[in-house]
Amino acid sequence: MSSSNIHSTVNSTSSSAVPKSALPSVFELLAQERLTDLIRPCLRQILKFLHEIRPFSKFLRILYQYKDEFILLIESTVQWLYLHYYSALIGEHFYGLKRTANHHLRSLIFSVFLPYVQSKLESLQEQLRANSTDNPGATFRILSQLLPKVQIFIEGVCWLYRIGYAFGKTEYYSPALQLAGVKLTYLKEPPAVIPPSTNTGRLFALISQIMSSGLFLIQFVDWWNNTNNSKQKPTSTNVIPPLPNTSPTRQTIAKRQCPLCRQPCNVPTAVLGSGYVYCYTCISDYVKRYHRCPTTQQPINSRMSASLLTIDTSELFILTFLYSIISFIIILPPSELISAGFSIQNIFSYFFTENEEITFIRYHIKRISSKYLVQSFLPLGYICLLIYYSDWSSGFTHACHSLFTETPIILRCVLYICLLTPLLSTLIVIRWHLNDCFYHPIVRQLRLFIQTNSQQQEQTWHAVESSINTEFRRYDKFSCGSASSNVRCYVLDSWILKCSMYHVNIAQQSNVRVELDEAHDIHLQETNEEVSLSTQYLNILIKSYDPRIKPFYIRLRASEYDDLRGKLQANIENVKNIVVRQSLSELFLEDFRQLVTQNPKYRLPLNHQDLDTCIGCLQTNANVKLVKNCDAPDVGQCRTCFCRPMWCLECLGKWFASRQDQTRPDTWLQSNCPCPSCRSIFCILDISLIEF
């Protein structure tokens, strides 16, 4: 009996009972509005970074001078492309929303140009506030009184719209949407992760995914820079300390104390030649002004002071820790990011012309190579981050040279490893793809299954590839592991496949030994002292008789064990006598059958001796009838059901279990359930088997 029909019946019934609202929640709209507003500060941070790197570039200086207008041009272009392809802004598309009307021009005016005018008014207000000490004129007084009131009025109107939207009084989240004549609704279908077939659409989909990923990273860098600048602001306004008193009566300098500020050294910096250690800020400002050592009076220049970074050790540890977290998320992204399309294979899907369902082997060859190559460049990103926080006063080249020559030996070894890792990985990937991917790990496994015969002497690994691809396209293959996990297992008619992050294990069914190796329970929730919801997981060893093929494990839930056993050609050996526990639904169905068989039987009338097929499984005839046996007809919650027999005992038991509280399985047998057809309430005592 197939349970897929039961699940479809349950889903269709529940969806019809609880209609889904077409309008998104106010929290989703607040989140997409926040994400859309990130574009301007991100672009502003990029221009600021470029201007700091090349301060003497005339082109960058002009761009930075007119940065607001340049950002307006970039943002208008990006948002127009999103409106053209997705009928939504970048933040709305990320949260699965769309605009009901294609008023692109009005959407740009009220979503891009109006915020630009508002930011210009805020800048004008700040300038007027800064010049408030001068003699104010009539125009200044009018503007200084009018602009705050206009800003308060606009914010008040926006919040009134938000409150009205939250309480269902209006369908427009903001006045800008109403003026543009559009509403925000959910997409009927989730946005496709794979780009469109046209080259322009594929390229834009790739750029859009990279932009959505970069918004968070650039905003984090902007927050970090603002935090760092706020910490360094008091020290930057300090007056350059005078020359120290060289008389013998000067105070004694304590250990690890800066001779200039008489405080513990912040970012200890040694002067090459004399060896004295100072604070980085103190010695840097002093050397730039006097060009000599404060203690020995020896002439030096700014390049003779050695320091690692312009941040202290604690901030360096925090920066390293945060970059490690970001790298870990990139290497092992959570399921939420994978479902949103933020994974390496989805971001670089523009280069994956193959589809896993069509060309399984080619797809995983490119997937492993791209993931191996991209993740190997993460250490190089850490070096770039350290260079960004290094001292650039003597130039970019000197900052890079000092980072690799004047730092401690342990850190230098780490930096050299970070620099060599992407280089070696690139060479390895290039070697993999030479000579028709001859050295690729997947191809090396496929070559082990080449069968030579007298008729075809020149057989290659492509014959094995074709066999796997053909069987993988069939719908009856067994698979385990979630779609967003890093490990997926497939059992085909002739092959057993295990896809991990950097490898694909392949075994031939006719030449393997399957053994149940281990079983353990994972407790999901403790409902009370007696009942504990848990799931049993099994580790099954796949070991080939060919010693050249490495054995591997398949991990699956106990509820999938029967499906796997039905797909395998070899019997699963249970040498350790491991007890495969039944699922909670199967245990309930056993008790459900026993209790129903004890209920009074229902005898069909003489004129209704023919039974219909069960509408749940469509395989067996209906054999149960709902008759109120628990109490009098008008007593209690249960009601008499007048539907004809339409369900078998197995399907009705699954329906009964699906309508119960899944966190309280101890209450299932004593609970009730609505009839699938007429919604009459019944309990287990009201289920009667049919007899003729």
C-alpha positions in Angstrom: 0.0 0.0 0.0 1.4 3.4 -0.9 1.2 6.2 1.6 1.9 9.0 -0.8 -1.9 9.2 -1.6 -2.6 9.5 2.1 -0.2 12.4 2.5 -1.6 14.2 -0.5 -5.1 13.8 0.9 -4.0 15.1 4.3 -2.2 18.1 2.7 -5.1 19.0 0.4 -7.6 18.8 3.2 -5.5 20.9 5.6 -4.8 23.5 2.9 -8.5 23.9 2.1 -9.3 24.3 5.8 -6.7 27.0 6.5 -6.5 29.4 3.6 -3.3 31.2 3.1 -3.3 35.0 3.1 -2.1 36.6 -0.1 -0.6 39.6 1.6 2.8 39.2 3.4 3.2 40.0 7.0 4.4 43.4 8.3 7.6 41.7 9.6 8.5 40.4 6.1 7.9 43.9 4.7 10.1 45.5 7.4 12.9 43.0 6.6 12.8 43.5 2.9 12.7 47.3 3.3 15.8 47.1 5.5 17.6 44.9 3.0 16.7 47.3 0.1 18.0 50.2 2.1 21.4 48.4 2.4 22.3 49.2 -1.2 23.2 52.9 -0.6 25.5 52.4 2.4 27.1 49.4 0.7 27.9 51.4 -2.5 29.1 54.3 -0.4 31.4 52.1 1.5 32.9 50.7 -1.7 33.6 54.2 -3.0 35.1 55.2 0.3 37.4 52.2 0.2 38.5 52.9 -3.4 39.1 56.5 -2.5 41.3 55.6 0.4 43.4 53.2 -1.7 43.9 55.7 -4.5 43.6 59.1 -3.0 45.4 60.8 -5.9 43.3 59.3 -8.6 41.4 62.1 -10.4 38.6 59.8 -11.5 38.0 58.3 -8.1 38.2 61.7 -6.5 35.4 62.9 -8.9 33.4 59.8 -8.2 33.7 60.3 -4.4 32.8 64.0 -4.8 29.6 63.1 -6.6 29.1 59.8 -4.8 25.4 60.3 -4.1 24.6 60.9 -7.8 26.7 57.9 -8.8 25.0 55.7 -6.3 21.7 56.9 -7.6 22.6 55.8 -11.1 23.8 52.4 -10.0 20.8 51.8 -7.7 18.4 52.9 -10.4 20.0 50.5 -12.9 20.0 47.5 -10.5 16.4 48.1 -9.3 15.1 48.5 -12.9 16.7 45.2 -13.8 15.0 43.5 -10.9 11.7 45.1 -11.8 12.1 44.0 -15.4 13.0 40.4 -14.6 11.2 39.7 -11.3 8.6 42.5 -11.0 10.1 43.3 -7.6 13.0 45.2 -6.0 16.1 43.4 -4.7 14.8 43.1 -1.2 11.3 42.1 -2.2 12.7 39.4 -4.5 14.9 38.0 -1.8 11.9 37.5 0.5 9.7 35.9 -2.3 7.5 38.9 -2.9 6.4 40.6 -6.1 4.6 43.8 -7.2 1.1 43.3 -8.6 1.4 45.9 -11.4 4.3 46.6 -13.9 4.6 50.3 -13.1 8.4 50.3 -13.3 8.9 54.0 -13.8 6.6 55.0 -10.9 8.2 52.3 -8.7 11.7 53.8 -9.4 10.5 57.3 -8.7 9.0 56.5 -5.3 11.5 53.8 -4.3 14.8 55.2 -5.5 14.5 58.9 -6.4 12.4 59.9 -3.5 14.8 58.4 -0.9 17.6 60.3 -2.8 15.8 63.6 -2.4 15.1 62.7 1.3 18.8 62.0 2.0 19.7 65.3 0.3 17.3 67.1 2.6 18.8 65.5 5.6 22.3 66.5 4.5 21.1 70.1 4.0 19.6 70.0 7.5 22.9 68.9 9.0 24.7 71.7 7.2 22.2 74.2 8.5 22.6 72.9 12.0 26.4 73.1 11.7 26.2 76.7 10.5 23.8 77.7 13.2 26.4 79.7 15.1 26.8 82.2 12.1 24.4 85.1 11.6 21.3 83.3 10.3 19.4 84.9 7.4 15.7 84.7 6.6 16.1 81.7 4.3 18.2 79.8 6.9 15.5 80.4 9.6 12.7 79.2 7.3 14.6 76.0 6.2 15.8 75.2 9.7 12.2 75.3 11.0 10.6 73.7 8.0 12.8 70.7 7.2 12.5 68.9 10.6 8.7 69.3 10.5 8.6 67.9 7.0 10.7 64.9 8.0 8.6 64.2 11.1 5.4 64.5 8.9 6.8 62.0 6.4 7.8 59.5 9.1 4.5 59.8 10.8 2.6 59.1 7.6 4.8 56.1 6.9 4.2 54.7 10.4 0.4 55.3 10.1 0.4 53.2 6.9 2.4 50.4 8.6 0.0 50.3 11.6 -3.0 50.3 9.3 -1.5 47.5 7.3 -0.7 45.5 10.4 -4.3 45.7 11.5 -5.7 45.0 8.1 -7.1 48.5 7.5 -5.2 49.1 4.2 -3.5 46.9 1.6 -0.7 49.3 1.1 2.3 49.0 3.4 3.6 52.6 2.7 2.4 55.7 0.9 5.1 55.2 -1.7 3.4 51.9 -2.8 0.0 53.6 -3.0 1.4 56.5 -5.0 3.1 54.0 -7.3 -0.1 52.0 -7.7 1.3 48.7 -6.7 0.8 46.1 -4.0 3.1 43.5 -2.6 2.0 39.9 -2.7 3.6 36.4 -2.4 5.0 34.7 -5.5 2.7 32.0 -6.7 5.8 29.8 -7.2 9.2 30.2 -5.4 11.9 32.0 -7.4 13.9 29.6 -9.5 17.5 28.9 -8.2 18.7 27.9 -11.7 19.0 30.9 -14.0 16.9 31.2 -17.2 18.0 29.7 -20.4 19.0 32.9 -22.2 22.5 34.2 -21.7 21.4 37.6 -20.5 19.0 36.1 -18.0 21.6 33.6 -16.7 24.2 36.4 -16.3 21.8 38.7 -14.5 20.7 35.8 -12.2 24.4 35.1 -11.3 25.0 38.8 -10.6 21.9 39.1 -8.5 22.9 36.2 -6.3 26.4 37.6 -5.9 24.9 41.0 -5.0 22.5 39.6 -2.5 25.4 37.7 -0.8 27.7 40.8 -0.9 25.2 43.1 0.8 25.6 41.4 4.1 29.4 41.2 3.9 29.8 44.9 2.9 27.4 46.0 5.6 29.4 44.1 8.2 32.6 45.7 7.0 30.9 49.1 7.2 29.7 48.4 10.8 33.2 47.2 11.7 34.8 50.3 10.3 32.4 52.6 12.1 33.1 50.8 15.4 36.8 50.9 14.9 36.8 54.6 14.0 34.7 55.4 17.0 37.2 53.7 19.2 40.2 55.4 17.6 38.6 58.9 17.5 39.7 60.0 20.9 43.3 59.0 20.3 43.4 60.7 16.9 42.6 64.1 18.5 45.4 63.9 21.0 48.1 66.5 20.8 51.5 65.2 19.6 53.6 64.7 22.7 56.6 66.9 23.1 60.2 65.8 23.2 60.9 63.8 26.3 63.0 65.3 29.0 66.5 63.8 28.7 67.7 65.0 32.0 68.8 62.3 34.5 65.9 63.2 36.8 63.2 61.9 34.5 60.7 59.3 35.8 61.4 55.6 35.7 59.5 53.8 32.9 57.6 50.7 34.0 57.7 47.5 32.1 55.5 47.5 29.0 54.8 51.2 29.4 55.0 53.7 26.6 57.8 56.3 27.2 55.7 59.0 25.5 52.2 58.7 27.0 53.2 56.8 30.2 50.4 54.3 29.6 50.5 50.6 28.8 51.5 50.1 25.2 48.5 49.9 22.8 49.7 47.9 19.7 53.4 47.7 20.8 55.6 49.1 18.1 59.4 48.8 18.1 61.7 51.4 16.6 64.3 49.6 14.4 67.8 50.6 15.3 67.2 51.6 19.0 64.8 48.8 19.9 62.6 50.9 22.2 58.9 50.0 22.2 56.1 52.6 22.1 52.4 52.8 21.3 51.7 52.7 17.6 49.8 56.0 17.6 52.4 57.8 19.8 55.5 56.7 17.9 53.8 57.1 14.5 52.8 60.7 15.1 56.1 61.5 16.8 58.3 60.1 14.0 56.2 61.9 11.3 56.9 65.2 13.1 60.4 65.0 14.5 62.0 62.1 12.4 64.0 60.8 15.3 63.8 58.4 18.2 62.3 60.0 21.3 64.7 58.2 23.7 68.0 58.0 21.8 67.5 61.0 19.6 68.7 58.8 16.7 67.4 60.0 13.3 64.8 57.6 11.9 62.0 57.7 9.4 58.5 56.2 9.4 59.6 53.0 7.8 61.8 52.1 10.7 58.9 51.6 13.1 57.6 48.0 12.8 54.0 47.1 13.6 51.6 44.5 12.5 48.3 46.2 12.2 46.5 49.5 13.1 44.3 47.6 15.6 45.2 46.1 18.9 45.5 42.4 19.7 42.0 41.9 21.1 40.4 43.4 18.0 42.7 41.2 15.8 41.4 38.1 17.6 37.8 39.3 17.2 38.3 40.0 13.5 39.9 36.5 13.0 37.1 34.9 14.9 34.4 36.6 12.9 36.1 35.8 9.6 36.4 32.2 10.7 32.6 32.1 11.3 32.0 33.6 7.9 34.3 31.0 6.3 32.6 28.2 8.2 29.2 29.4 6.9 30.5 29.5 3.4 31.9 26.0 3.6 28.9 24.5 5.5 26.0 26.8 4.7 22.8 26.1 6.8 19.7 24.8 5.1 18.0 28.3 5.1 20.8 29.8 3.0 20.9 26.8 0.6 17.1 27.0 0.1 17.5 30.7 -0.7 20.2 29.9 -3.3 23.3 31.0 -1.3 25.5 28.0 -2.0 28.5 27.6 -4.3 26.8 25.4 -6.8 23.8 27.8 -7.0 25.8 31.0 -7.2 28.1 29.5 -9.9 25.2 27.7 -11.7 25.9 30.0 -14.7 29.0 27.8 -15.4 27.1 24.6 -14.7 25.5 23.9 -18.0 24.8 20.4 -16.9 21.8 19.3 -14.7 22.2 16.7 -12.0 19.1 14.9 -13.2 20.3 14.7 -16.8 24.1 14.4 -16.6 24.8 13.3 -13.0 28.6 12.6 -13.4 29.5 15.8 -15.3 27.5 17.9 -12.8 29.4 16.5 -9.8 32.7 16.8 -11.6 32.2 20.5 -11.9 30.6 20.8 -8.5 33.5 19.3 -6.7 36.1 21.3 -8.6 34.3 24.6 -8.1 33.7 24.0 -4.4 37.3 22.9 -3.9 38.6 26.0 -5.8 36.4 28.6 -4.2 36.8 27.4 -0.7 40.6 27.3 -1.1 40.6 31.1 -1.7 39.1 31.8 1.7 42.6 32.0 3.4 43.6 34.5 0.8 40.6 36.6 1.8 42.0 36.7 5.4 45.3 38.0 4.1 43.5 40.8 2.2 41.6 41.6 5.4 44.9 41.9 7.3 46.4 44.1 4.6 43.3 46.3 4.8 44.0 47.0 8.5 47.8 47.4 8.0 49.6 50.7 8.1 49.4 52.3 4.6 51.2 55.5 5.5 54.3 54.3 3.6 52.4 52.8 0.7 50.5 49.7 -0.2 53.7 47.8 -1.3 55.4 48.5 2.0 52.3 47.4 4.0 52.3 44.0 2.2 56.1 43.6 2.6 55.9 44.4 6.3 53.1 42.0 6.8 55.2 39.1 5.5 58.6 40.1 6.9 58.2 42.0 10.1 55.5 40.0 11.9 56.1 37.1 14.3 57.4 33.9 12.8 54.2 31.9 13.7 52.0 34.5 12.0 54.3 34.6 9.0 54.0 30.8 8.6 50.2 31.1 8.7 50.2 33.8 6.1 52.5 31.9 3.8 50.2 28.8 4.1 47.2 31.0 3.4 49.0 32.3 0.3 50.1 28.9 -1.0 46.7 27.2 -0.4 44.8 28.8 -3.4 47.9 28.4 -5.6 48.2 24.7 -5.0 44.5 24.2 -5.2 44.3 25.9 -8.6 47.1 23.7 -9.9 45.4 20.6 -8.6 42.0 21.5 -10.2 43.8 22.3 -13.5 45.5 18.9 -13.4 42.1 17.2 -12.7 40.6 18.6 -15.9 43.5 17.8 -18.2 43.1 14.9 -20.8 39.4 14.7 -20.5 39.4 14.8 -16.7 41.7 11.8 -16.5 43.0 12.5 -13.0 39.7 13.7 -11.5 38.7 11.6 -8.4 35.4 10.7 -9.9 36.9 9.7 -13.2 39.5 7.6 -11.4 36.7 5.6 -9.7 34.8 5.2 -13.0 37.9 3.7 -14.7 37.8 0.9 -12.1 34.5 -0.3 -13.5 35.6 -0.5 -17.2 35.0 -4.0 -18.6 37.2 -5.0 -21.4 35.9 -7.6 -24.0 36.9 -8.8 -27.3 34.4 -6.8 -29.2 35.2 -3.4 -27.8 38.8 -2.9 -26.9 38.8 0.9 -26.7 36.1 1.3 -24.0 36.5 4.3 -21.8 35.0 5.6 -18.6 32.3 7.4 -20.6 30.5 4.0 -21.0 30.2 3.8 -17.2 29.2 7.4 -17.0 26.4 6.8 -19.5 25.1 3.9 -17.6 24.9 5.9 -14.3 23.3 8.9 -16.0 20.7 6.7 -17.6 19.7 4.9 -14.4 19.7 8.2 -12.4 17.1 9.7 -14.7 14.6 7.0 -13.6 12.0 8.0 -11.1 12.1 4.7 -9.0 15.6 5.3 -7.5 16.0 5.3 -3.8 17.5 8.4 -2.2 18.1 9.4 1.4 19.4 12.6 3.0 17.8 16.0 2.8 18.1 18.1 -0.4 20.0 20.8 1.5 22.5 18.5 3.3 26.1 17.9 2.2 25.6 14.1 2.0 23.1 12.4 -0.3 22.9 8.7 -1.1 21.2 7.1 -4.1 20.5 3.5 -4.9 19.9 2.8 -8.6 19.2 -0.4 -10.4 22.9 -1.3 -10.8 24.8 1.3 -8.8 25.1 2.7 -5.3 26.2 6.3 -5.0 27.1 8.5 -2.1 27.7 12.3 -2.8 29.6 14.2 -0.2 31.2 17.6 -0.2 34.4 16.8 -2.0 33.8 13.2 -3.2 31.4 10.8 -4.8 31.6 7.1 -3.8 30.5 4.6 -6.4 29.8 0.9 -6.0 28.2 -1.7 -8.3 25.3 -3.6 -6.8 26.3 -6.9 -8.2 29.8 -6.7 -6.6 29.1 -5.4 -3.1 28.5 -6.7 0.4 25.9 -4.8 2.5 26.1 -4.9 6.3 24.1 -3.2 9.0 26.9 -1.9 11.1 25.4 0.5 13.8 22.2 2.0 15.0 21.6 4.8 17.5 18.7 7.0 18.6 18.5 10.8 18.4 16.0 12.2 20.9 14.0 15.0 19.3 11.8 16.1 22.2 10.9 15.1 25.7 7.1 15.3 26.1 6.8 13.9 29.6 8.5 11.4 31.9 7.1 8.4 30.1 7.1 9.4 26.4 10.2 10.4 24.5 10.1 11.2 20.8 13.2 9.9 19.1 14.4 8.8 15.6 16.5 5.8 15.0 19.4 6.2 12.5 21.2 3.3 10.9 24.7 3.1 9.5 25.0 0.6 6.6 28.4 -0.5 5.3 28.8 -0.8 1.6 31.9 -2.9 0.9 33.0 -4.0 -2.6 34.6 -7.3 -3.3 37.1 -5.3 -5.4 39.9 -4.2 -3.0 40.6 -1.1 -5.2 37.2 0.4 -4.3 37.1 1.9 -0.9 34.1 1.0 1.4 31.7 3.7 2.5 28.7 4.1 4.8 25.1 5.0 4.1 23.3 6.8 6.9 19.5 6.7 6.9 16.5 6.7 9.2 14.9 3.5 10.3 11.7 4.4 8.5 13.7 4.3 5.2 15.2 0.9 5.9 12.5 -1.2 4.2 12.6 1.0 1.0 16.4 0.5 0.8 16.1 -3.2 1.3 13.6 -3.4 -1.5 16.0 -1.6 -3.9 19.2 -3.5 -3.1 20.0 -6.7 -5.0 22.1 -8.1 -2.1 20.7 -9.0 1.3 21.5 -6.7 4.2 23.6 -8.7 6.7 22.7 -8.1 10.3 25.7 -9.8 12.0 25.4 -7.7 15.2 21.7 -8.5 15.6 20.7 -4.9 15.6 17.0 -4.3 16.3 15.5 -1.9 13.7 12.8 -0.1 15.5 9.6 0.8 13.9 8.5 4.3 13.4 5.9 6.0 15.7 3.2 5.8 13.0 3.8 2.1 12.5 3.6 1.4 16.2 0.3 3.4 16.4 -1.2 1.5 13.5 -0.6 -1.8 15.2 -2.5 -0.7 18.3 -5.1 0.9 16.1 -5.8 -2.3 14.3 -6.1 -4.3 17.5 -8.6 -1.8 19.1 -10.7 -1.6 16.0 -11.1 -5.4 15.7 -12.6 -5.3 19.2 -15.4 -2.9 18.2 -18.8 -4.1 17.0 -19.0 -5.1 13.4 -21.1 -3.3 10.8 -23.3 -5.4 8.5 -24.0 -3.9 5.1 -27.6 -3.7 3.9 -28.7 -6.2 1.3 -28.9 -3.7 -1.5 -25.4 -2.3 -0.9 -23.2 -5.4 -1.0 -20.6 -3.9 -3.5 -17.8 -1.9 -1.8 -15.9 0.9 -3.5 -12.1 1.1 -3.7 -10.4 2.9 -0.9 -9.9 6.6 -2.0 -6.7 6.7 0.0 -4.5 3.9 -1.4 -6.7 3.0 -4.5 -5.5 -0.6 -4.0 -7.8 -2.4 -1.6 -11.6 -2.2 -1.1 -13.0 0.0 1.7 -13.6 -2.2 4.8 -14.6 0.2 7.6 -17.7 2.3 8.5 -18.0 5.1 11.0 -20.8 4.3 13.4 -21.2 6.0 16.8 -20.6 3.3 19.4 -19.0 5.3 22.2 -22.2 6.9 23.6 -25.7 7.9 22.8 -26.3 9.7 19.5 -26.6 13.2 21.0 -24.1 12.8 23.9 -20.5 13.9 23.7 -18.4 15.4 20.9 -18.7 12.4 18.5 -21.4 12.5 15.9 -23.0 9.9 13.6 -21.4 9.8 10.1 -23.7 9.1 7.2 -21.0 8.6 4.6 -20.8 5.4 2.7 -17.7 3.2 3.3 -14.8 4.8 1.4 -11.7 4.0 3.4 -9.7 0.9 4.3 -8.5 0.4 7.9 -4.9 1.2 7.1 -5.6 4.5 5.4 -8.1 5.6 8.0 -5.5 4.8 10.7 -3.0 7.0 8.9 -5.6 9.8 8.6 -6.4 9.5 12.3 -2.7 9.7 13.3 -2.1 12.7 11.0 -4.8 14.8 12.7 -3.3 14.3 16.2 -0.9 16.5 18.2 2.5 15.2 17.0 4.1 16.3 20.3 1.7 14.2 22.4 1.7 10.7 21.1 0.5 9.4 24.4 -2.9 11.0 23.8 -3.5 9.7 20.3 -5.6 6.6 21.2 -8.0 8.6 23.4 -8.4 11.5 21.0 -10.9 12.0 18.3 -10.7 13.1 14.6 -13.0 14.6 11.9 -14.3 12.4 9.1 -12.3 13.0 5.9 -15.5 13.6 4.0 -18.3 15.1 6.1 -16.1 16.3 9.1 -18.2 14.5 11.7 -16.2 13.9 14.8 -15.4 10.3 15.7 -13.1 8.3 18.0 -11.5 4.9 17.7 -14.6 3.3 19.4 -16.7 4.5 16.4 -14.8 2.6 13.8 -16.4 -0.6 12.8 -15.2 -3.3 10.4 -17.6 -4.3 7.7 -18.9 -7.8 7.5 -21.2 -9.4 5.0 
